[in-house]
């Protein structure tokens, strides 16, 4: 079972990925196809229900033409707003 802190982190990362995806004008299906991850996995990550690995985060970022650090920075900003 995950702590509330871990769950908050997963949700923040998922929200940051979704924000970048929408900003890039991509559907979940298009991002999944472009990154080589399953759409169901991407959906779970965006909801905070699944954990993105470093590899999957890298693939998603490249498919959205951004750096993984941009996603993590956005997630950090979301967490600090909750703080």
N, C-alpha and C positions, 0 to 999 in steps of 0.2 A: 504494500500500500504506500502511496506517495504522500509526502507531507504537503501541507497547504502551500509551503514555499516552493516546492518542486512543481506543484500543479500550477501555481501562478507563473512560474518561469516557462513551463510548456505552453500555457495559453498566450503569454506575451510573444514567444517566438512564433507561434502559429498565427497570431494576429499580425505580426510584422511581415511574415511571408505573404499573407493574404493582401495586406496593404500594398506591398511591392508588386504582387501579381496583378491587382486591379490597376495600379499605376501604369504597368506595362501593357495594359489592355488585353490581358490573356484570361481565358477561361481556365478552370481547373484541368479540363481535358487537354487543352493546348499546352499548358505548362507541364503536365504529366508526360505528354508525348515528347515535348522538346527536351525534357530532362532525363527521360528514361525511368521515371518512377511510376508506380501504379496510381491511378486517379484516386482509388479508395485510400491509399496510404497518404496521399497529399491532403485529402479531405480530413482524415484523422489528425494529421499534423496541424492543419489550420484550426481545428477545434480544440487542440490541446489534448487530444485523446491518445495520440501516438507520438513517440519520440523520434525526432529527426537525428540521424547520425551525422557526423562531420561530412561524410561522403555525400549523403543525400542533400544536406544543406548546400554543399559546394555545387552539386549538379543543378539544384533549383536556382541558385544565384546566377550561375552562368547562363541558364536558359532565360533568365529575366534581364540579362546584360547588366548585372550589378555584382558587387563583391559580397562574399559571405559576411564580411565585417559590417556592411551596411545594414544587413538584416539584424545582426546582433546589436548594433547600435540603436536601431529602432526599437528592438525589444527592451533594451536597457532603459530607453526613454519612457516606454510604456510602464515599466516596473517602477520607475522613480515617480511617475505621476500618481501611482497607487499608494506609494510609500507613506 
